[in-house]
């Protein structure tokens, strides 16, 4: 694992040279990293590539691949920063710093080190929102993000110290036999990850952060940052086996919250806000699935995390493409886009149907697995799951038809049509979503 971290540090030494196409070079290097990662594929429950307190198992492997893939696409979506020469080197440095911290988080086998890196990812995210965000409200949304996460994370640190006091070790693979019978420990360990996911009632920072962040910030936030919560919960679940009777509170809250937020999506007039709220619904499903403690729940939640990371990131890219043209995220102004960008309209449709679980996307299988595990846990959730599935199709159709069809706003004048780069960017989101379903054994725990 260390060789990949050294590779990233080696990339950062390139900043001393005045290279003309820094972004192109880094994208190529990220693709090389992804190929090297696949050559060292780790698809078992056992940790591989051990050394320096780091290692990869199947869960870490997919999260690391997702982090590098999304970072690569962040650079591809941010060429306007290069064209306008808007602190380009600083922007690239922040992306690389964030990727380094994410790789350290996902590959750490020490619980305390994982916590440190988990909290450190806030810093580059905050810098992205404050430095390259669009509206003056970005300062308020940055504060929301910071204080929500930090306020709930401090108790977790005390919980980690408590575990170390009792166990004399914080290595994740040694904690499988730790018998926790402390309700307080359960909540302090879970809350930091529940806010990061975010769970319904702790989700208020998410729409604000998404709306104010630049396109690349939204991609990283939706693609990887929300997955930190799911990853952390899957990691600490073995410690919480004796406390699984508490899980029903979180499952009930997430199911009810998913239904309420689905209805909230239908009244949004801001494209980014609608996509951000739909993330809360999907995160509620992931959270409920993994807390059923069934194998299908774990596998379904891992698949849905990969799927959501790519699909949600792609939807934010598409809204960013429109924002660069019209300088507005409003659905009232971005109407009738089929007249202006007919080719991009097809990709809007492709990403929208993937978001509503159409075959042959990875989402279809992950949603089937999560629904099966939740109904095995309790058939009472049947109505909620029906409504969430139905409304997820409704709000995606609302977003697609409202933005692509209808009479376009007369204040829009002729502007540049699509770049090949933008099509390539959406294809990089779409292709893995429909290909990974052919190799499902790669996700089985």
DOLUMNU-635286 format. One record per residue (C-alpha): residue number from 0; residue in three letters; x, y, z. Coordinates in pm, 1 decimal, padded with zeros to 6 digits. Layout:
<pt NUM,"ALA",<X,Y,Z>>
...
//
This chain:
<pt 0,"UNK",<00000.0,00000.0,00000.0>>
<pt 1,"UNK",<00287.5,00229.5,00077.7>>
<pt 2,"UNK",<00401.7,00235.0,-00287.6>>
<pt 3,"UNK",<00074.4,00400.1,-00392.6>>
<pt 4,"UNK",<00107.4,00666.6,-00124.4>>
<pt 5,"UNK",<00465.8,00732.1,-00233.2>>
<pt 6,"UNK",<00340.5,00757.5,-00591.5>>
<pt 7,"UNK",<00099.1,01035.4,-00490.5>>
<pt 8,"UNK",<00376.1,01215.1,-00302.3>>
<pt 9,"UNK",<00591.4,01180.2,-00614.8>>
<pt 10,"UNK",<00314.4,01341.9,-00821.3>>
<pt 11,"UNK",<00309.2,01640.1,-00587.9>>
<pt 12,"UNK",<00680.5,01707.2,-00658.1>>
<pt 13,"UNK",<00578.0,01795.7,-01014.9>>
<pt 14,"UNK",<00442.0,02127.1,-00887.6>>
<pt 15,"UNK",<00791.4,02275.0,-00888.6>>
<pt 16,"UNK",<00800.5,02241.5,-01270.2>>
<pt 17,"UNK",<00613.8,02480.8,-01497.0>>
<pt 18,"UNK",<00431.5,02219.8,-01699.0>>
<pt 19,"UNK",<00187.7,02346.9,-01959.2>>
<pt 20,"UNK",<-00075.3,02073.7,-01917.4>>
<pt 21,"UNK",<-00059.4,01979.0,-01550.6>>
<pt 22,"UNK",<-00418.0,01845.8,-01543.7>>
<pt 23,"UNK",<-00365.0,01615.0,-01842.9>>
<pt 24,"UNK",<-00050.2,01470.8,-01688.6>>
<pt 25,"UNK",<-00218.5,01403.1,-01353.6>>
<pt 26,"UNK",<-00519.0,01236.6,-01518.5>>
<pt 27,"UNK",<-00284.6,00997.3,-01696.5>>
<pt 28,"UNK",<-00101.1,00924.2,-01371.9>>
<pt 29,"UNK",<-00430.4,00855.2,-01191.5>>
<pt 30,"UNK",<-00528.4,00608.0,-01464.7>>
<pt 31,"UNK",<-00193.6,00430.3,-01422.1>>
<pt 32,"UNK",<-00264.5,00407.7,-01047.3>>
<pt 33,"UNK",<-00604.5,00249.8,-01112.0>>
<pt 34,"UNK",<-00449.1,-00011.8,-01344.2>>
<pt 35,"UNK",<-00182.3,-00094.0,-01084.7>>
<pt 36,"UNK",<-00451.2,-00127.3,-00817.0>>
<pt 37,"UNK",<-00644.5,-00376.6,-01031.6>>
<pt 38,"UNK",<-00326.0,-00579.9,-01079.3>>
<pt 39,"UNK",<-00304.5,-00609.2,-00698.8>>
<pt 40,"UNK",<-00674.2,-00686.1,-00660.5>>
<pt 41,"UNK",<-00780.5,-00794.1,-00311.0>>
<pt 42,"UNK",<-01120.4,-00964.4,-00317.4>>
<pt 43,"UNK",<-01125.6,-01162.3,00007.1>>
<pt 44,"UNK",<-01212.7,-01098.0,00370.2>>
<pt 45,"UNK",<-00844.2,-01123.6,00460.9>>
<pt 46,"UNK",<-00620.2,-00819.7,00458.2>>
<pt 47,"UNK",<-00355.5,-00812.0,00185.1>>
<pt 48,"UNK",<-00071.9,-00573.6,00094.6>>
<pt 49,"UNK",<00013.0,-00546.5,00463.4>>
<pt 50,"UNK",<00275.5,-00312.1,00602.7>>
<pt 51,"UNK",<00315.3,00005.8,00812.0>>
<pt 52,"UNK",<-00024.9,-00046.9,00975.3>>
<pt 53,"UNK",<-00201.0,-00050.9,00639.6>>
<pt 54,"UNK",<-00371.0,-00319.3,00434.3>>
<pt 55,"UNK",<-00653.6,-00383.3,00190.5>>
<pt 56,"UNK",<-00945.6,-00622.6,00203.1>>
<pt 57,"UNK",<-01245.2,-00630.9,-00035.4>>
<pt 58,"UNK",<-01415.5,-00331.7,00130.2>>
<pt 59,"UNK",<-01103.0,-00112.5,00134.1>>
<pt 60,"UNK",<-01011.2,-00215.4,-00219.9>>
<pt 61,"UNK",<-01337.2,-00092.0,-00372.5>>
<pt 62,"UNK",<-01333.1,00230.0,-00171.5>>
<pt 63,"UNK",<-00974.3,00305.5,-00280.4>>
<pt 64,"UNK",<-01061.4,00236.7,-00647.3>>
<pt 65,"UNK",<-01365.0,00467.2,-00614.1>>
<pt 66,"UNK",<-01151.7,00744.7,-00458.2>>
<pt 67,"UNK",<-00891.6,00739.1,-00738.4>>
<pt 68,"UNK",<-01159.8,00714.1,-01010.5>>
<pt 69,"UNK",<-01358.2,01010.7,-00874.3>>
<pt 70,"UNK",<-01040.0,01217.8,-00825.5>>
<pt 71,"UNK",<-00948.0,01149.2,-01188.8>>
<pt 72,"UNK",<-01293.2,01267.1,-01302.2>>
<pt 73,"UNK",<-01278.1,01574.0,-01076.2>>
<pt 74,"UNK",<-00976.6,01695.7,-01272.3>>
<pt 75,"UNK",<-01155.0,01621.8,-01599.1>>
<pt 76,"UNK",<-01459.9,01827.3,-01494.5>>
<pt 77,"UNK",<-01256.0,02130.7,-01382.2>>
<pt 78,"UNK",<-01092.9,02257.6,-01701.3>>
<pt 79,"UNK",<-01264.5,02596.1,-01657.9>>
<pt 80,"UNK",<-01028.6,02653.0,-01362.0>>
<pt 81,"UNK",<-00732.0,02593.8,-01594.6>>
<pt 82,"UNK",<-00875.1,02815.6,-01871.9>>
<pt 83,"UNK",<-00949.0,03103.2,-01633.1>>
<pt 84,"UNK",<-00619.4,03043.8,-01451.4>>
<pt 85,"UNK",<-00807.0,03052.9,-01122.8>>
<pt 86,"UNK",<-00544.6,02926.0,-00873.9>>
<pt 87,"UNK",<-00500.5,02607.8,-01074.8>>
<pt 88,"UNK",<-00196.5,02472.0,-00889.4>>
<pt 89,"UNK",<-00362.5,02519.7,-00551.7>>
<pt 90,"UNK",<-00674.7,02341.8,-00677.9>>
<pt 91,"UNK",<-00475.9,02040.9,-00803.8>>
<pt 92,"UNK",<-00279.3,02029.6,-00478.8>>
<pt 93,"UNK",<-00602.7,02017.5,-00274.8>>
<pt 94,"UNK",<-00739.1,01730.5,-00488.3>>
<pt 95,"UNK",<-00416.8,01533.5,-00442.4>>
<pt 96,"UNK",<-00408.9,01606.9,-00068.7>>
<pt 97,"UNK",<-00768.4,01486.3,-00039.0>>
<pt 98,"UNK",<-00695.1,01169.6,-00234.9>>
<pt 99,"UNK",<-00395.0,01095.7,-00012.5>>
<pt 100,"UNK",<-00608.8,01131.4,00301.7>>
<pt 101,"UNK",<-00885.4,00913.3,00156.8>>
<pt 102,"UNK",<-00641.0,00636.9,00065.0>>
<pt 103,"UNK",<-00492.8,00652.4,00416.1>>
<pt 104,"UNK",<-00843.0,00636.1,00570.0>>
<pt 105,"UNK",<-00951.2,00334.6,00366.6>>
<pt 106,"UNK",<-00626.0,00141.7,00411.0>>
<pt 107,"UNK",<-00562.2,00206.3,00783.4>>
<pt 108,"UNK",<-00599.6,-00097.7,01004.9>>
<pt 109,"UNK",<-00567.6,00097.8,01328.4>>
<pt 110,"UNK",<-00898.8,00242.7,01446.6>>
<pt 111,"UNK",<-00745.4,00560.5,01590.7>>
<pt 112,"UNK",<-00542.1,00634.5,01276.2>>
<pt 113,"UNK",<-00855.0,00575.8,01069.3>>
<pt 114,"UNK",<-01035.0,00831.1,01288.2>>
<pt 115,"UNK",<-00754.8,01090.0,01243.5>>
<pt 116,"UNK",<-00753.0,01057.3,00863.7>>
<pt 117,"UNK",<-01133.9,01043.5,00855.9>>
<pt 118,"UNK",<-01148.3,01383.4,01029.1>>
<pt 119,"UNK",<-00861.6,01528.4,00821.2>>
<pt 120,"UNK",<-01060.1,01486.4,00496.4>>
<pt 121,"UNK",<-01274.2,01778.3,00618.7>>
<pt 122,"UNK",<-00989.8,02024.9,00565.2>>
<pt 123,"UNK",<-00946.7,01994.2,00184.1>>
<pt 124,"UNK",<-01325.5,01967.4,00139.2>>
<pt 125,"UNK",<-01374.8,02292.7,00329.8>>
<pt 126,"UNK",<-01100.9,02461.0,00125.0>>
<pt 127,"UNK",<-01269.9,02348.4,-00199.3>>
<pt 128,"UNK",<-01607.9,02489.2,-00093.3>>
<pt 129,"UNK",<-01468.9,02819.1,00040.8>>
<pt 130,"UNK",<-01215.7,02869.8,-00239.4>>
<pt 131,"UNK",<-01399.8,02763.8,-00553.7>>
<pt 132,"UNK",<-01768.4,02776.4,-00451.8>>
<pt 133,"UNK",<-02009.8,02997.4,-00643.9>>
<pt 134,"UNK",<-02221.7,03204.7,-00402.4>>
<pt 135,"UNK",<-02137.1,03406.2,-00087.5>>
<pt 136,"UNK",<-02343.6,03154.7,00117.8>>
<pt 137,"UNK",<-02056.0,02907.7,00078.4>>
<pt 138,"UNK",<-01907.8,03034.5,00407.2>>
<pt 139,"UNK",<-02224.4,02940.5,00596.3>>
<pt 140,"UNK",<-02243.6,02599.7,00427.2>>
<pt 141,"UNK",<-01875.7,02538.1,00507.7>>
<pt 142,"UNK",<-01942.9,02611.1,00873.1>>
<pt 143,"UNK",<-02242.3,02372.7,00868.8>>
<pt 144,"UNK",<-02022.3,02098.0,00726.8>>
<pt 145,"UNK",<-01744.0,02162.6,00976.7>>
<pt 146,"UNK",<-01948.6,02187.4,01295.5>>
<pt 147,"UNK",<-02194.5,01906.9,01222.8>>
<pt 148,"UNK",<-01906.4,01666.9,01159.6>>
<pt 149,"UNK",<-01671.8,01782.9,01435.7>>
<pt 150,"UNK",<-01942.3,01809.1,01703.2>>
<pt 151,"UNK",<-02044.2,01446.0,01654.7>>
<pt 152,"UNK",<-01688.6,01316.3,01608.8>>
<pt 153,"UNK",<-01535.0,01415.8,01941.5>>
<pt 154,"UNK",<-01739.9,01160.4,02143.0>>
<pt 155,"UNK",<-01613.0,00892.6,01902.4>>
<pt 156,"UNK",<-01254.1,00969.1,01997.8>>
<pt 157,"UNK",<-01343.5,00912.2,02365.7>>
<pt 158,"UNK",<-01510.3,00584.1,02263.1>>
<pt 159,"UNK",<-01189.7,00473.9,02085.4>>
<pt 160,"UNK",<-00986.5,00553.5,02399.7>>
<pt 161,"UNK",<-01236.4,00348.1,02605.2>>
<pt 162,"UNK",<-01192.9,00048.6,02369.3>>
<pt 163,"UNK",<-00812.8,00081.1,02393.3>>
<pt 164,"UNK",<-00834.4,00093.8,02775.3>>
<pt 165,"UNK",<-01026.8,-00235.6,02777.6>>
<pt 166,"UNK",<-00868.7,-00420.9,02483.2>>
<pt 167,"UNK",<-00510.2,-00281.6,02483.0>>
<pt 168,"UNK",<-00527.2,-00283.0,02102.8>>
<pt 169,"UNK",<-00698.2,-00084.1,01828.2>>
<pt 170,"UNK",<-00618.1,-00310.6,01532.0>>
<pt 171,"UNK",<-00943.4,-00364.5,01341.5>>
<pt 172,"UNK",<-00883.3,-00733.1,01265.5>>
<pt 173,"UNK",<-00814.9,-00811.9,01635.5>>
<pt 174,"UNK",<-01135.7,-00648.3,01763.0>>
<pt 175,"UNK",<-01369.1,-00914.5,01625.3>>
<pt 176,"UNK",<-01392.6,-01080.5,01968.5>>
<pt 177,"UNK",<-01458.1,-00758.5,02160.8>>
<pt 178,"UNK",<-01786.2,-00798.7,02350.3>>
<pt 179,"UNK",<-01939.9,-00454.7,02387.4>>
<pt 180,"UNK",<-02238.2,-00435.3,02621.0>>
<pt 181,"UNK",<-02233.7,-00057.4,02664.1>>
<pt 182,"UNK",<-02518.0,00142.7,02503.5>>
<pt 183,"UNK",<-02325.3,00469.5,02539.1>>
<pt 184,"UNK",<-02026.3,00323.6,02350.8>>
<pt 185,"UNK",<-02260.7,00208.8,02072.1>>
<pt 186,"UNK",<-02396.4,00560.4,02019.9>>
<pt 187,"UNK",<-02066.5,00750.0,02044.7>>
<pt 188,"UNK",<-01905.2,00513.9,01791.4>>
<pt 189,"UNK",<-02200.0,00529.9,01552.5>>
<pt 190,"UNK",<-02293.6,00899.6,01561.3>>
<pt 191,"UNK",<-01982.5,01029.3,01381.8>>
<pt 192,"UNK",<-02049.2,00793.2,01090.7>>
<pt 193,"UNK",<-02425.3,00856.6,01089.4>>
<pt 194,"UNK",<-02366.0,01230.6,01044.4>>
<pt 195,"UNK",<-02114.5,01165.0,00766.9>>
<pt 196,"UNK",<-02350.7,00938.0,00570.6>>
<pt 197,"UNK",<-02578.6,01139.2,00650.8>>
<pt 198,"UNK",<-02871.2,00982.0,00833.5>>
<pt 199,"UNK",<-03208.7,01157.7,00823.8>>
<pt 200,"UNK",<-03227.0,01428.3,01097.6>>
<pt 201,"UNK",<-02848.5,01480.0,01071.9>>
<pt 202,"UNK",<-02859.1,01561.2,00700.3>>
<pt 203,"UNK",<-02904.6,01940.6,00701.8>>
<pt 204,"UNK",<-02539.8,02013.8,00616.3>>
<pt 205,"UNK",<-02549.9,01805.4,00298.0>>
<pt 206,"UNK",<-02780.7,02006.4,00064.8>>
<pt 207,"UNK",<-02613.3,02331.6,00171.9>>
<pt 208,"UNK",<-02262.0,02196.6,00108.3>>
<pt 209,"UNK",<-02360.9,02048.0,-00229.3>>
<pt 210,"UNK",<-02534.6,02361.0,-00354.8>>
<pt 211,"UNK",<-02244.1,02590.3,-00268.2>>
<pt 212,"UNK",<-01957.7,02358.3,-00370.4>>
<pt 213,"UNK",<-01802.6,02369.9,-00720.1>>
<pt 214,"UNK",<-01874.8,02077.0,-00954.3>>
<pt 215,"UNK",<-01557.8,01895.0,-00848.4>>
<pt 216,"UNK",<-01643.2,01950.6,-00478.9>>
<pt 217,"UNK",<-01991.1,01805.1,-00526.8>>
<pt 218,"UNK",<-01843.1,01506.5,-00710.8>>
<pt 219,"UNK",<-01601.4,01430.9,-00427.7>>
<pt 220,"UNK",<-01866.0,01492.9,-00161.4>>
<pt 221,"UNK",<-02123.7,01263.6,-00324.2>>
<pt 222,"UNK",<-01875.8,01017.3,-00471.1>>
<pt 223,"UNK",<-01648.5,00941.5,-00177.9>>
<pt 224,"UNK",<-01705.7,01157.2,00132.5>>
<pt 225,"UNK",<-02050.6,01011.6,00206.9>>
<pt 226,"UNK",<-01903.0,00661.7,00170.0>>
<pt 227,"UNK",<-01669.3,00728.5,00463.5>>
<pt 228,"UNK",<-01970.9,00690.7,00691.8>>
<pt 229,"UNK",<-02078.1,00358.2,00541.0>>
<pt 230,"UNK",<-01719.7,00230.2,00542.5>>
<pt 231,"UNK",<-01676.7,00322.7,00910.1>>
<pt 232,"UNK",<-02001.2,00151.0,01013.0>>
<pt 233,"UNK",<-01904.9,-00169.6,00827.2>>
<pt 234,"UNK",<-01569.2,-00159.9,01005.5>>
<pt 235,"UNK",<-01706.8,-00118.2,01359.9>>
<pt 236,"UNK",<-02003.2,-00357.5,01315.9>>
<pt 237,"UNK",<-01807.6,-00659.8,01452.5>>
<pt 238,"UNK",<-01753.2,-00468.1,01778.9>>
<pt 239,"UNK",<-02126.1,-00390.5,01805.0>>
<pt 240,"UNK",<-02263.3,-00743.7,01757.6>>
<pt 241,"UNK",<-02399.7,-00763.7,02114.8>>
<pt 242,"UNK",<-02576.3,-00429.5,02069.4>>
<pt 243,"UNK",<-02758.9,-00510.4,01746.5>>
<pt 244,"UNK",<-03095.8,-00478.2,01923.7>>
<pt 245,"UNK",<-03032.1,-00099.9,01904.7>>
<pt 246,"UNK",<-03015.2,-00106.2,01524.2>>
<pt 247,"UNK",<-03393.1,-00101.0,01485.0>>
<pt 248,"UNK",<-03404.5,00266.7,01595.2>>
<pt 249,"UNK",<-03169.7,00370.4,01314.8>>
<pt 250,"UNK",<-03341.0,00148.2,01055.0>>
<pt 251,"UNK",<-03686.8,00285.3,01137.1>>
<pt 252,"UNK",<-03557.4,00642.5,01129.5>>
<pt 253,"UNK",<-03381.2,00589.9,00795.2>>
<pt 254,"UNK",<-03682.5,00424.2,00633.0>>
<pt 255,"UNK",<-03923.5,00694.8,00746.6>>
<pt 256,"UNK",<-03670.1,00966.4,00662.1>>
<pt 257,"UNK",<-03619.7,00822.1,00313.8>>
<pt 258,"UNK",<-03991.6,00852.7,00246.6>>
<pt 259,"UNK",<-04008.5,01212.3,00375.4>>
<pt 260,"UNK",<-03698.8,01323.1,00180.8>>
<pt 261,"UNK",<-03840.8,01160.6,-00136.5>>
<pt 262,"UNK",<-04136.9,01397.5,-00103.9>>
<pt 263,"UNK",<-03901.2,01689.8,-00031.8>>
<pt 264,"UNK",<-03723.1,01612.9,-00364.0>>
<pt 265,"UNK",<-04046.6,01677.9,-00551.9>>
<pt 266,"UNK",<-04065.8,02043.1,-00441.9>>
<pt 267,"UNK",<-03705.2,02136.2,-00528.6>>
<pt 268,"UNK",<-03644.3,02390.0,-00804.3>>
<pt 269,"UNK",<-03264.6,02380.0,-00770.5>>
<pt 270,"UNK",<-03108.4,02092.8,-00969.0>>
<pt 271,"UNK",<-02813.9,02039.5,-00734.9>>
<pt 272,"UNK",<-03039.5,02051.5,-00431.1>>
<pt 273,"UNK",<-03266.5,01783.1,-00578.5>>
<pt 274,"UNK",<-02971.0,01552.1,-00653.6>>
<pt 275,"UNK",<-02831.6,01615.7,-00301.9>>
<pt 276,"UNK",<-03162.5,01524.5,-00134.7>>
<pt 277,"UNK",<-03187.2,01208.2,-00346.5>>
<pt 278,"UNK",<-02846.6,01110.9,-00200.0>>
<pt 279,"UNK",<-02999.0,01121.0,00149.9>>
<pt 280,"UNK",<-03269.0,00872.1,00039.0>>
<pt 281,"UNK",<-03013.3,00628.9,-00104.7>>
<pt 282,"UNK",<-02787.2,00663.9,00198.4>>
<pt 283,"UNK",<-03086.5,00575.1,00419.0>>
<pt 284,"UNK",<-03128.2,00250.7,00221.4>>
<pt 285,"UNK",<-02755.9,00169.5,00250.1>>
<pt 286,"UNK",<-02756.6,00236.8,00623.9>>
<pt 287,"UNK",<-03068.1,00026.4,00686.5>>
<pt 288,"UNK",<-02932.0,-00261.0,00477.2>>
<pt 289,"UNK",<-02599.6,-00285.5,00657.4>>
<pt 290,"UNK",<-02764.9,-00263.4,01001.6>>
<pt 291,"UNK",<-02983.3,-00568.9,00934.1>>
<pt 292,"UNK",<-02655.6,-00763.7,00989.5>>
<pt 293,"UNK",<-02733.8,-01000.8,00701.4>>
<pt 294,"UNK",<-02472.7,-01094.1,00439.6>>
<pt 295,"UNK",<-02697.5,-00973.8,00158.9>>
<pt 296,"UNK",<-02738.1,-00644.0,00343.2>>
<pt 297,"UNK",<-02359.6,-00599.5,00359.6>>
<pt 298,"UNK",<-02306.8,-00692.1,-00005.2>>
<pt 299,"UNK",<-02600.0,-00478.5,-00123.6>>
<pt 300,"UNK",<-02478.3,-00177.3,00073.2>>
<pt 301,"UNK",<-02122.6,-00211.3,-00065.7>>
<pt 302,"UNK",<-02262.0,-00232.2,-00420.2>>
<pt 303,"UNK",<-02493.4,00062.5,-00363.5>>
<pt 304,"UNK",<-02205.3,00270.3,-00225.5>>
<pt 305,"UNK",<-02005.8,00205.1,-00545.2>>
<pt 306,"UNK",<-02313.5,00269.1,-00759.9>>
<pt 307,"UNK",<-02415.0,00587.4,-00576.9>>
<pt 308,"UNK",<-02058.4,00722.7,-00587.8>>
<pt 309,"UNK",<-02054.0,00703.2,-00967.4>>
<pt 310,"UNK",<-02416.8,00787.7,-01046.3>>
<pt 311,"UNK",<-02456.4,01082.8,-00811.8>>
<pt 312,"UNK",<-02120.6,01221.1,-00923.8>>
<pt 313,"UNK",<-02236.9,01192.0,-01287.1>>
<pt 314,"UNK",<-02560.7,01377.4,-01212.9>>
<pt 315,"UNK",<-02364.3,01662.3,-01052.7>>
<pt 316,"UNK",<-02141.2,01673.7,-01363.7>>
<pt 317,"UNK",<-02447.1,01710.8,-01584.7>>
<pt 318,"UNK",<-02587.4,01991.4,-01370.8>>
<pt 319,"UNK",<-02241.4,02154.6,-01378.5>>
<pt 320,"UNK",<-02242.9,02142.8,-01760.8>>
<pt 321,"UNK",<-02571.2,02337.4,-01761.1>>
<pt 322,"UNK",<-02446.2,02579.3,-01494.2>>
<pt 323,"UNK",<-02139.0,02665.3,-01703.6>>
<pt 324,"UNK",<-02374.7,02762.4,-01991.6>>
<pt 325,"UNK",<-02660.3,02942.6,-01816.8>>
<pt 326,"UNK",<-02495.8,03049.9,-01487.1>>
<pt 327,"UNK",<-02802.6,02917.7,-01305.4>>
<pt 328,"UNK",<-02906.0,02596.4,-01131.3>>
<pt 329,"UNK",<-03277.6,02680.5,-01141.0>>
<pt 330,"UNK",<-03512.2,02440.2,-01319.1>>
<pt 331,"UNK",<-03715.9,02740.9,-01435.1>>
<pt 332,"UNK",<-03422.7,02875.0,-01637.4>>
<pt 333,"UNK",<-03274.2,02538.9,-01743.5>>
<pt 334,"UNK",<-03585.4,02423.6,-01929.3>>
<pt 335,"UNK",<-03606.6,02281.8,-02279.6>>
<pt 336,"UNK",<-03239.0,02191.3,-02287.9>>
<pt 337,"UNK",<-03310.9,01930.7,-02555.9>>
<pt 338,"UNK",<-03329.8,02224.1,-02802.2>>
<pt 339,"UNK",<-02983.7,02347.8,-02707.9>>
<pt 340,"UNK",<-02791.3,02028.2,-02631.2>>
<pt 341,"UNK",<-02973.0,01728.6,-02782.8>>
<pt 342,"UNK",<-02673.9,01493.1,-02748.9>>
<pt 343,"UNK",<-02631.8,01570.7,-02378.7>>
<pt 344,"UNK",<-03003.2,01506.6,-02335.2>>
<pt 345,"UNK",<-02939.1,01136.8,-02405.1>>
<pt 346,"UNK",<-02683.0,01124.0,-02125.2>>
<pt 347,"UNK",<-02927.7,01300.8,-01891.3>>
<pt 348,"UNK",<-03171.1,01021.2,-01969.9>>
<pt 349,"UNK",<-02910.5,00744.6,-01920.5>>
<pt 350,"UNK",<-02799.4,00876.1,-01580.5>>
<pt 351,"UNK",<-03159.2,00943.1,-01470.3>>
<pt 352,"UNK",<-03277.4,00589.2,-01540.5>>
<pt 353,"UNK",<-02971.6,00445.6,-01365.4>>
<pt 354,"UNK",<-03062.2,00660.6,-01062.8>>
<pt 355,"UNK",<-03408.5,00501.8,-01060.6>>
<pt 356,"UNK",<-03268.5,00142.5,-01071.3>>
<pt 357,"UNK",<-03320.0,00048.9,-01435.1>>
<pt 358,"UNK",<-03151.0,-00267.3,-01565.1>>
<pt 359,"UNK",<-02871.6,-00347.8,-01642.0>>
<pt 360,"UNK",<-02726.1,-00105.6,-01385.0>>
<pt 361,"UNK",<-02548.8,-00202.7,-01065.2>>
<pt 362,"UNK",<-02821.2,-00015.1,-00877.2>>
<pt 363,"UNK",<-03087.7,-00268.3,-00973.9>>
<pt 364,"UNK",<-02903.9,-00560.1,-00816.4>>
<pt 365,"UNK",<-02795.7,-00364.8,-00506.9>>
<pt 366,"UNK",<-03152.0,-00243.0,-00448.0>>
<pt 367,"UNK",<-03292.9,-00596.0,-00486.7>>
<pt 368,"UNK",<-03038.7,-00725.1,-00232.6>>
<pt 369,"UNK",<-03112.7,-00445.6,00013.7>>
<pt 370,"UNK",<-03490.1,-00490.5,-00020.3>>
<pt 371,"UNK",<-03452.9,-00868.3,00034.8>>
<pt 372,"UNK",<-03239.0,-00818.7,00346.3>>
<pt 373,"UNK",<-03473.2,-00551.7,00489.6>>
<pt 374,"UNK",<-03785.2,-00762.7,00429.1>>
<pt 375,"UNK",<-03611.1,-01063.3,00589.4>>
<pt 376,"UNK",<-03545.4,-00839.8,00889.1>>
<pt 377,"UNK",<-03908.6,-00718.4,00909.3>>
<pt 378,"UNK",<-04195.2,-00737.1,00660.0>>
<pt 379,"UNK",<-04341.3,-00419.1,00816.3>>
<pt 380,"UNK",<-04094.4,-00217.9,00602.6>>
<pt 381,"UNK",<-04272.1,-00335.1,00284.6>>
<pt 382,"UNK",<-04483.9,-00020.0,00241.9>>
<pt 383,"UNK",<-04188.5,00212.5,00304.3>>
<pt 384,"UNK",<-03968.2,00030.1,00053.6>>
<pt 385,"UNK",<-04246.5,00036.0,-00206.8>>
<pt 386,"UNK",<-04293.9,00409.9,-00164.4>>
<pt 387,"UNK",<-03918.8,00488.6,-00168.4>>
<pt 388,"UNK",<-03871.2,00288.6,-00491.8>>
<pt 389,"UNK",<-04173.4,00455.1,-00650.3>>
<pt 390,"UNK",<-04079.4,00810.3,-00551.7>>
<pt 391,"UNK",<-03716.5,00765.6,-00659.2>>
<pt 392,"UNK",<-03851.4,00707.6,-01011.6>>
<pt 393,"UNK",<-04091.8,01002.2,-00976.9>>
<pt 394,"UNK",<-03836.7,01266.0,-00874.0>>
<pt 395,"UNK",<-03583.2,01153.1,-01136.1>>
<pt 396,"UNK",<-03852.1,01177.3,-01406.5>>
<pt 397,"UNK",<-03944.3,01519.8,-01269.5>>
<pt 398,"UNK",<-03581.3,01634.3,-01294.7>>
<pt 399,"UNK",<-03532.1,01489.7,-01643.9>>
<pt 400,"UNK",<-03856.7,01606.5,-01804.2>>
<pt 401,"UNK",<-03846.7,01951.0,-01645.1>>
<pt 402,"UNK",<-03487.8,02021.2,-01752.3>>
<pt 403,"UNK",<-03495.4,01864.7,-02100.6>>
<pt 404,"UNK",<-03848.6,01927.0,-02229.2>>
<pt 405,"UNK",<-04074.7,02231.2,-02240.7>>
<pt 406,"UNK",<-04031.5,02578.8,-02380.8>>
<pt 407,"UNK",<-03684.3,02715.1,-02317.9>>
<pt 408,"UNK",<-03623.2,03041.6,-02135.4>>
<pt 409,"UNK",<-03620.5,03330.8,-02385.0>>
<pt 410,"UNK",<-03335.7,03507.5,-02206.1>>
<pt 411,"UNK",<-03093.1,03234.8,-02317.2>>
<pt 412,"UNK",<-02882.2,03327.2,-02616.7>>
<pt 413,"UNK",<-02664.6,03110.9,-02835.4>>
<pt 414,"UNK",<-02372.4,02956.7,-02653.8>>
<pt 415,"UNK",<-02103.5,02697.8,-02699.8>>
<pt 416,"UNK",<-02229.6,02344.5,-02742.1>>
<pt 417,"UNK",<-02075.1,02041.2,-02579.6>>
<pt 418,"UNK",<-01707.5,01958.7,-02566.5>>
<pt 419,"UNK",<-01589.6,01604.3,-02633.6>>
<pt 420,"UNK",<-01436.6,01615.3,-02284.5>>
<pt 421,"UNK",<-01783.6,01643.1,-02128.7>>
<pt 422,"UNK",<-01913.4,01338.8,-02316.3>>
<pt 423,"UNK",<-01604.6,01144.3,-02214.1>>
<pt 424,"UNK",<-01658.3,01248.7,-01853.1>>
<pt 425,"UNK",<-02016.7,01115.1,-01848.0>>
<pt 426,"UNK",<-01911.0,00793.8,-02024.8>>
<pt 427,"UNK",<-01651.1,00735.7,-01750.6>>
<pt 428,"UNK",<-01937.1,00755.6,-01498.6>>
<pt 429,"UNK",<-02181.5,00546.1,-01699.6>>
<pt 430,"UNK",<-01959.0,00264.6,-01824.8>>
<pt 431,"UNK",<-01856.6,00104.9,-01488.7>>
<pt 432,"UNK",<-02218.0,00123.7,-01365.1>>
<pt 433,"UNK",<-02338.8,-00106.1,-01641.7>>
<pt 434,"UNK",<-02031.9,-00328.1,-01673.4>>
<pt 435,"UNK",<-01974.6,-00417.6,-01306.1>>
<pt 436,"UNK",<-02305.8,-00604.9,-01290.0>>
<pt 437,"UNK",<-02145.9,-00872.6,-01513.8>>
<pt 438,"UNK",<-01893.4,-00959.2,-01241.5>>
<pt 439,"UNK",<-02093.9,-00973.1,-00921.9>>
<pt 440,"UNK",<-01865.5,-01216.4,-00736.5>>
<pt 441,"UNK",<-01619.1,-00925.5,-00703.0>>
<pt 442,"UNK",<-01846.9,-00776.9,-00434.4>>
<pt 443,"UNK",<-01920.2,-01088.7,-00228.7>>
<pt 444,"UNK",<-01784.3,-01086.0,00125.7>>
//
